[in-house]
Amino acid sequence: KIQTLHVMVSPFQRRHGLASVVVDTASGGAQPTLIDVGTAEAESLLAQMAARVRIARAKRRAIRFSVRDPILPLPEPA
């Protein structure tokens, strides 16, 4: 599961119009990283991945809350 997404730019990359897209996951360990992509492309990829994460979370949330406990009838008043 993706925890955070961010674009990193080193001084060398900035001079050449490049950036890296970093993905932090819940599992920890190695971070998937796209290195030396164009700055505009990195921002576009970040926006696309963020949108996909939002959609996936909304789907999981909808599935989780769509399953409801059956409603039991109320007892008749005495």
MMTF fields as JSON, N, C-alpha, C and O atoms, coordinates in Angstrom:
{
  "mmtfVersion": "1.0.0",
  "mmtfProducer": "UNKNOWN",
  "numBonds": 311,
  "numAtoms": 312,
  "numGroups": 78,
  "numChains": 1,
  "numModels": 1,
  "chainsPerModel": [1],
  "groupsPerChain": [78],
  "chainIdList": ["A"],
  "bondAtomList": [4, 2, 8, 6, 12, 10, 16, 14, 20, 18, 24, 22, 28, 26, 32, 30, 36, 34, 40, 38, 44, 42, 48, 46, 52, 50, 56, 54, 60, 58, 64, 62, 68, 66, 72, 70, 76, 74, 80, 78, 84, 82, 88, 86, 92, 90, 96, 94, 100, 98, 104, 102, 108, 106, 112, 110, 116, 114, 120, 118, 124, 122, 128, 126, 132, 130, 136, 134, 140, 138, 144, 142, 148, 146, 152, 150, 156, 154, 160, 158, 164, 162, 168, 166, 172, 170, 176, 174, 180, 178, 184, 182, 188, 186, 192, 190, 196, 194, 200, 198, 204, 202, 208, 206, 212, 210, 216, 214, 220, 218, 224, 222, 228, 226, 232, 230, 236, 234, 240, 238, 244, 242, 248, 246, 252, 250, 256, 254, 260, 258, 264, 262, 268, 266, 272, 270, 276, 274, 280, 278, 284, 282, 288, 286, 292, 290, 296, 294, 300, 298, 304, 302, 308, 306],
  "bondOrderList": [1, 1, 1, 1, 1, 1, 1, 1, 1, 1, 1, 1, 1, 1, 1, 1, 1, 1, 1, 1, 1, 1, 1, 1, 1, 1, 1, 1, 1, 1, 1, 1, 1, 1, 1, 1, 1, 1, 1, 1, 1, 1, 1, 1, 1, 1, 1, 1, 1, 1, 1, 1, 1, 1, 1, 1, 1, 1, 1, 1, 1, 1, 1, 1, 1, 1, 1, 1, 1, 1, 1, 1, 1, 1, 1, 1, 1],
  "groupList": [{"groupName": "LYS", "atomNameList": ["N", "CA", "C", "O"], "elementList": ["N", "C", "C", "O"], "formalChargeList": [0, 0, 0, 0], "bondAtomList": [1, 0, 2, 1, 3, 2], "bondOrderList": [1, 1, 2], "singleLetterCode": "K", "chemCompType": "L-PEPTIDE LINKING"}, {"groupName": "ILE", "atomNameList": ["N", "CA", "C", "O"], "elementList": ["N", "C", "C", "O"], "formalChargeList": [0, 0, 0, 0], "bondAtomList": [1, 0, 2, 1, 3, 2], "bondOrderList": [1, 1, 2], "singleLetterCode": "I", "chemCompType": "L-PEPTIDE LINKING"}, {"groupName": "GLN", "atomNameList": ["N", "CA", "C", "O"], "elementList": ["N", "C", "C", "O"], "formalChargeList": [0, 0, 0, 0], "bondAtomList": [1, 0, 2, 1, 3, 2], "bondOrderList": [1, 1, 2], "singleLetterCode": "Q", "chemCompType": "L-PEPTIDE LINKING"}, {"groupName": "THR", "atomNameList": ["N", "CA", "C", "O"], "elementList": ["N", "C", "C", "O"], "formalChargeList": [0, 0, 0, 0], "bondAtomList": [1, 0, 2, 1, 3, 2], "bondOrderList": [1, 1, 2], "singleLetterCode": "T", "chemCompType": "L-PEPTIDE LINKING"}, {"groupName": "LEU", "atomNameList": ["N", "CA", "C", "O"], "elementList": ["N", "C", "C", "O"], "formalChargeList": [0, 0, 0, 0], "bondAtomList": [1, 0, 2, 1, 3, 2], "bondOrderList": [1, 1, 2], "singleLetterCode": "L", "chemCompType": "L-PEPTIDE LINKING"}, {"groupName": "HIS", "atomNameList": ["N", "CA", "C", "O"], "elementList": ["N", "C", "C", "O"], "formalChargeList": [0, 0, 0, 0], "bondAtomList": [1, 0, 2, 1, 3, 2], "bondOrderList": [1, 1, 2], "singleLetterCode": "H", "chemCompType": "L-PEPTIDE LINKING"}, {"groupName": "VAL", "atomNameList": ["N", "CA", "C", "O"], "elementList": ["N", "C", "C", "O"], "formalChargeList": [0, 0, 0, 0], "bondAtomList": [1, 0, 2, 1, 3, 2], "bondOrderList": [1, 1, 2], "singleLetterCode": "V", "chemCompType": "L-PEPTIDE LINKING"}, {"groupName": "MET", "atomNameList": ["N", "CA", "C", "O"], "elementList": ["N", "C", "C", "O"], "formalChargeList": [0, 0, 0, 0], "bondAtomList": [1, 0, 2, 1, 3, 2], "bondOrderList": [1, 1, 2], "singleLetterCode": "M", "chemCompType": "L-PEPTIDE LINKING"}, {"groupName": "SER", "atomNameList": ["N", "CA", "C", "O"], "elementList": ["N", "C", "C", "O"], "formalChargeList": [0, 0, 0, 0], "bondAtomList": [1, 0, 2, 1, 3, 2], "bondOrderList": [1, 1, 2], "singleLetterCode": "S", "chemCompType": "L-PEPTIDE LINKING"}, {"groupName": "PRO", "atomNameList": ["N", "CA", "C", "O"], "elementList": ["N", "C", "C", "O"], "formalChargeList": [0, 0, 0, 0], "bondAtomList": [1, 0, 2, 1, 3, 2], "bondOrderList": [1, 1, 2], "singleLetterCode": "P", "chemCompType": "L-PEPTIDE LINKING"}, {"groupName": "PHE", "atomNameList": ["N", "CA", "C", "O"], "elementList": ["N", "C", "C", "O"], "formalChargeList": [0, 0, 0, 0], "bondAtomList": [1, 0, 2, 1, 3, 2], "bondOrderList": [1, 1, 2], "singleLetterCode": "F", "chemCompType": "L-PEPTIDE LINKING"}, {"groupName": "ARG", "atomNameList": ["N", "CA", "C", "O"], "elementList": ["N", "C", "C", "O"], "formalChargeList": [0, 0, 0, 0], "bondAtomList": [1, 0, 2, 1, 3, 2], "bondOrderList": [1, 1, 2], "singleLetterCode": "R", "chemCompType": "L-PEPTIDE LINKING"}, {"groupName": "GLY", "atomNameList": ["N", "CA", "C", "O"], "elementList": ["N", "C", "C", "O"], "formalChargeList": [0, 0, 0, 0], "bondAtomList": [1, 0, 2, 1, 3, 2], "bondOrderList": [1, 1, 2], "singleLetterCode": "G", "chemCompType": "PEPTIDE LINKING"}, {"groupName": "ALA", "atomNameList": ["N", "CA", "C", "O"], "elementList": ["N", "C", "C", "O"], "formalChargeList": [0, 0, 0, 0], "bondAtomList": [1, 0, 2, 1, 3, 2], "bondOrderList": [1, 1, 2], "singleLetterCode": "A", "chemCompType": "L-PEPTIDE LINKING"}, {"groupName": "ASP", "atomNameList": ["N", "CA", "C", "O"], "elementList": ["N", "C", "C", "O"], "formalChargeList": [0, 0, 0, 0], "bondAtomList": [1, 0, 2, 1, 3, 2], "bondOrderList": [1, 1, 2], "singleLetterCode": "D", "chemCompType": "L-PEPTIDE LINKING"}, {"groupName": "GLU", "atomNameList": ["N", "CA", "C", "O"], "elementList": ["N", "C", "C", "O"], "formalChargeList": [0, 0, 0, 0], "bondAtomList": [1, 0, 2, 1, 3, 2], "bondOrderList": [1, 1, 2], "singleLetterCode": "E", "chemCompType": "L-PEPTIDE LINKING"}],
  "groupTypeList": [0, 1, 2, 3, 4, 5, 6, 7, 6, 8, 9, 10, 2, 11, 11, 5, 12, 4, 13, 8, 6, 6, 6, 14, 3, 13, 8, 12, 12, 13, 2, 9, 3, 4, 1, 14, 6, 12, 3, 13, 15, 13, 15, 8, 4, 4, 13, 2, 7, 13, 13, 11, 6, 11, 1, 13, 11, 13, 0, 11, 11, 13, 1, 11, 10, 8, 6, 11, 14, 9, 1, 4, 9, 4, 9, 15, 9, 13],
  "groupIdList": [1, 2, 3, 4, 5, 6, 7, 8, 9, 10, 11, 12, 13, 14, 15, 16, 17, 18, 19, 20, 21, 22, 23, 24, 25, 26, 27, 28, 29, 30, 31, 32, 33, 34, 35, 36, 37, 38, 39, 40, 41, 42, 43, 44, 45, 46, 47, 48, 49, 50, 51, 52, 53, 54, 55, 56, 57, 58, 59, 60, 61, 62, 63, 64, 65, 66, 67, 68, 69, 70, 71, 72, 73, 74, 75, 76, 77, 78],
  "secStructList": [7, 3, 3, 3, 3, 3, 3, 3, 7, 7, 2, 2, 2, 2, 2, 2, 6, 3, 3, 3, 3, 3, 3, 3, 3, 6, 6, 7, 1, 1, 7, 7, 3, 3, 3, 3, 3, 3, 2, 2, 2, 2, 2, 2, 2, 2, 2, 2, 2, 2, 2, 2, 2, 2, 2, 2, 2, 2, 2, 2, 2, 2, 2, 2, 2, 2, 7, 7, 7, 7, 7, 7, 7, 7, 7, 7, 7, 7],
  "xCoordList": [0.836, 0.0, 0.881, 1.857, 0.518, 1.29, 0.981, -0.183, 2.018, 1.867, 2.04, 1.199, 3.123, 3.361, 3.986, 4.639, 3.77, 4.39, 5.04, 4.446, 6.232, 6.832, 7.876, 8.437, 8.109, 9.114, 10.33, 10.215, 11.491, 12.744, 13.601, 13.654, 14.271, 15.144, 16.465, 16.508, 17.54, 18.876, 19.354, 18.79, 20.379, 20.903, 21.346, 21.14, 21.949, 22.381, 21.175, 21.177, 20.137, 18.931, 18.27, 17.812, 18.22, 17.591, 18.256, 17.572, 19.592, 20.325, 19.952, 20.004, 19.573, 19.273, 17.779, 17.387, 16.942, 15.492, 14.965, 13.983, 15.621, 15.241, 14.748, 14.946, 14.097, 13.61, 13.47, 13.59, 13.216, 12.956, 11.607, 11.28, 10.821, 9.539, 9.737, 10.137, 9.454, 9.687, 8.342, 7.458, 8.204, 6.987, 7.343, 8.164, 6.729, 6.915, 5.76, 4.596, 6.098, 5.061, 4.98, 5.886, 3.878, 3.648, 4.647, 4.934, 5.177, 6.08, 7.459, 8.248, 7.756, 9.092, 10.098, 9.746, 11.311, 12.336, 12.663, 12.606, 13.008, 13.401, 12.22, 11.081, 12.507, 11.481, 11.528, 12.562, 10.423, 10.41, 10.647, 9.989, 11.575, 11.93, 12.16, 12.882, 11.536, 11.825, 12.865, 12.612, 14.032, 15.144, 15.346, 15.241, 15.637, 16.004, 14.945, 15.236, 13.726, 12.689, 12.535, 12.926, 11.978, 11.774, 10.904, 10.014, 11.162, 10.426, 8.932, 8.154, 8.514, 7.087, 6.49, 5.375, 7.236, 6.761, 6.657, 5.717, 7.615, 7.577, 6.336, 5.665, 6.024, 4.829, 3.562, 2.618, 3.543, 2.391, 2.216, 1.101, 3.312, 3.257, 2.779, 1.977, 3.27, 2.849, 1.339, 0.659, 0.821, -0.616, -1.425, -2.469, -0.961, -1.666, -1.687, -2.724, -0.532, -0.479, -1.329, -2.01, -1.302, -2.119, -3.606, -4.367, -4.021, -5.422, -5.794, -6.875, -4.909, -5.185, -5.277, -6.11, -4.422, -4.464, -5.798, -6.428, -6.233, -7.518, -8.675, -9.571, -8.673, -9.741, -9.741, -10.798, -8.554, -8.465, -8.94, -9.645, -8.559, -9.004, -10.509, -11.158, -11.071, -12.518, -13.254, -14.291, -12.728, -13.351, -13.296, -14.283, -12.132, -12.02, -12.981, -13.621, -13.081, -13.972, -15.432, -16.212, -15.807, -17.172, -17.51, -18.614, -16.565, -16.802, -16.927, -17.799, -16.062, -16.067, -17.374, -17.905, -17.903, -19.104, -20.393, -21.475, -20.312, -21.533, -22.084, -23.274, -21.242, -21.689, -22.185, -21.403, -23.468, -24.064, -24.615, -24.955, -24.696, -25.331, -26.82, -27.409, -27.428, -28.862, -29.588, -29.212, -30.623, -31.4, -32.406, -33.237, -32.319, -33.229, -34.478, -34.397, -35.64, -36.872, -36.87, -36.369, -37.435, -37.549, -38.654, -39.66, -38.49, -39.558, -40.811, -40.723, -41.96, -43.228, -43.313, -42.885, -43.865, -43.991, -44.961, -45.956, -44.692, -45.527, -46.733, -47.528],
  "yCoordList": [-1.185, 0.0, 1.248, 1.346, 2.17, 3.411, 4.327, 4.58, 4.818, 5.751, 7.196, 8.05, 7.463, 8.812, 8.745, 7.767, 9.8, 9.987, 11.353, 12.311, 11.464, 12.782, 12.841, 11.829, 14.068, 14.32, 14.908, 15.857, 14.345, 14.868, 15.38, 14.776, 16.509, 17.096, 17.462, 18.283, 16.85, 17.208, 18.436, 18.757, 19.118, 20.27, 19.887, 20.651, 18.711, 18.26, 18.032, 18.445, 17.371, 17.128, 18.453, 18.601, 19.407, 20.705, 21.38, 21.937, 21.329, 21.937, 21.333, 22.004, 20.052, 19.328, 19.12, 18.427, 19.707, 19.587, 18.201, 17.755, 17.515, 16.15, 16.095, 17.032, 14.976, 14.766, 13.268, 12.463, 12.905, 11.519, 11.457, 12.328, 10.424, 10.205, 9.062, 7.961, 9.333, 8.354, 7.91, 8.727, 6.592, 6.004, 5.342, 4.425, 5.801, 5.153, 4.187, 4.541, 2.951, 1.94, 1.534, 1.806, 0.877, 0.449, -0.617, -0.752, -1.375, -2.465, -1.982, -2.75, -0.721, -0.222, -0.787, -1.093, -0.923, -1.473, -0.528, 0.692, -1.105, -0.311, 0.517, 0.051, 1.746, 2.627, 2.574, 2.874, 2.198, 2.267, 3.72, 4.632, 3.932, 5.284, 5.317, 4.486, 6.29, 6.559, 7.665, 8.763, 7.38, 8.314, 8.992, 8.361, 10.285, 11.079, 11.09, 10.819, 11.404, 11.657, 13.172, 13.899, 13.645, 15.08, 15.631, 14.943, 16.869, 17.478, 17.493, 17.143, 17.889, 17.921, 16.517, 16.32, 15.546, 14.164, 13.632, 12.906, 13.99, 13.565, 14.115, 13.388, 15.394, 15.991, 15.323, 15.094, 15.014, 14.341, 12.938, 12.537, 12.193, 10.844, 10.891, 10.058, 11.862, 12.025, 12.252, 11.63, 13.135, 13.424, 12.193, 11.925, 11.438, 10.232, 9.168, 8.559, 8.949, 7.938, 8.353, 7.516, 9.629, 10.109, 9.905, 9.513, 10.167, 9.963, 8.487, 8.149, 7.614, 6.171, 5.699, 4.855, 6.241, 5.882, 6.32, 5.564, 7.562, 8.056, 7.189, 6.893, 6.773, 5.922, 4.571, 4.076, 3.961, 2.653, 2.723, 1.826, 3.784, 3.936, 4.123, 3.571, 4.898, 5.115, 3.805, 3.541, 2.983, 1.682, 0.774, 0.121, 0.736, -0.105, 0.363, -0.447, 1.691, 2.265, 1.934, 1.613, 2.008, 1.717, 0.252, -0.069, -0.631, -2.058, -2.334, -3.091, -1.725, -1.968, -1.51, -2.194, -0.359, 0.179, -0.254, 0.046, -0.957, -1.402, -2.67, -2.955, -3.434, -4.645, -4.239, -3.816, -4.368, -3.945, -5.156, -6.171, -5.031, -6.077, -6.073, -5.011, -7.241, -7.253, -6.503, -6.577, -5.789, -5.025, -5.971, -6.571, -6.091, -6.958, -6.173, -4.992, -6.826, -6.1, -5.725, -6.474, -4.557, -4.125, -4.91, -5.234, -5.219, -5.94, -5.059, -3.835, -5.706, -4.994, -4.382, -5.006, -3.161, -2.563, -3.364, -3.88, -3.473, -4.285, -3.536, -4.086],
  "zCoordList": [0.0, 0.0, 0.0, 0.744, -0.831, -0.953, 0.221, 0.532, 0.865, 1.972, 1.504, 1.785, 0.797, 0.281, -1.103, -1.468, -1.854, -3.165, -3.153, -2.659, -3.681, -3.773, -4.889, -5.31, -5.347, -6.374, -5.682, -4.906, -5.965, -5.408, -6.562, -7.633, -6.318, -7.34, -6.687, -5.771, -7.163, -6.676, -7.458, -8.504, -6.967, -7.72, -9.137, -10.08, -9.284, -10.613, -11.512, -12.672, -10.979, -11.768, -12.164, -13.297, -11.244, -11.52, -12.72, -13.578, -12.778, -13.889, -15.232, -16.262, -15.214, -16.456, -16.675, -17.613, -15.827, -15.988, -15.676, -16.27, -14.738, -14.376, -12.933, -12.16, -12.58, -11.219, -10.972, -11.895, -9.722, -9.341, -8.64, -7.834, -8.948, -8.294, -7.301, -7.681, -6.023, -4.954, -4.388, -4.131, -4.198, -3.641, -2.314, -2.279, -1.22, 0.082, 0.286, 0.097, 0.678, 0.876, 2.341, 3.129, 2.689, 4.061, 4.491, 5.681, 3.539, 3.894, 4.307, 4.859, 4.045, 4.373, 3.385, 2.246, 3.8, 2.918, 1.784, 1.937, 0.643, -0.521, -1.029, -1.036, -1.452, -1.991, -3.512, -4.108, -4.146, -5.614, -6.046, -5.545, -6.964, -7.389, -8.895, -9.445, -9.55, -10.954, -10.962, -10.467, -11.523, -11.457, -12.814, -13.866, -12.763, -13.94, -15.039, -16.205, -14.649, -15.645, -15.755, -14.842, -16.843, -17.011, -15.89, -15.389, -15.5, -14.388, -14.647, -13.76, -15.838, -16.178, -16.147, -15.664, -16.662, -16.658, -15.225, -14.902, -14.368, -12.969, -12.271, -11.539, -12.493, -11.894, -12.418, -11.662, -13.71, -14.312, -13.738, -13.402, -13.626, -13.043, -11.598, -11.176, -10.844, -9.457, -9.376, -8.56, -10.215, -10.216, -10.614, -10.018, -11.615, -12.056, -10.961, -10.696, -10.325, -9.261, -8.072, -7.481, -7.713, -6.598, -6.896, -6.01, -8.133, -8.512, -8.416, -7.935, -8.868, -8.789, -7.339, -7.009, -6.48, -5.06, -4.459, -3.72, -4.781, -4.258, -4.716, -3.927, -5.99, -6.522, -5.828, -5.434, -5.671, -5.02, -3.575, -3.111, -2.856, -1.47, -1.392, -0.504, -2.316, -2.326, -2.602, -1.995, -3.511, -3.803, -2.575, -2.234, -1.909, -0.709, 0.365, 1.036, 0.529, 1.536, 1.2, 2.096, -0.082, -0.507, -0.257, 0.183, -0.537, -0.309, 1.179, 1.605, 1.965, 3.41, 4.044, 4.918, 3.616, 4.24, 3.557, 4.061, 2.411, 1.753, 2.391, 2.261, 3.073, 3.752, 5.131, 5.984, 5.338, 6.601, 7.339, 6.731, 8.648, 9.442, 9.137, 8.936, 9.101, 8.857, 9.967, 11.137, 9.582, 10.563, 11.203, 10.521, 12.497, 13.237, 13.593, 13.931, 13.519, 13.874, 15.356, 16.196, 15.664, 17.043, 17.733, 17.102, 19.008, 19.719, 19.828, 19.924, 19.812, 19.954, 21.348, 22.318, 21.465, 22.794, 23.666, 23.158, 24.951, 25.847, 26.352, 27.114]
}
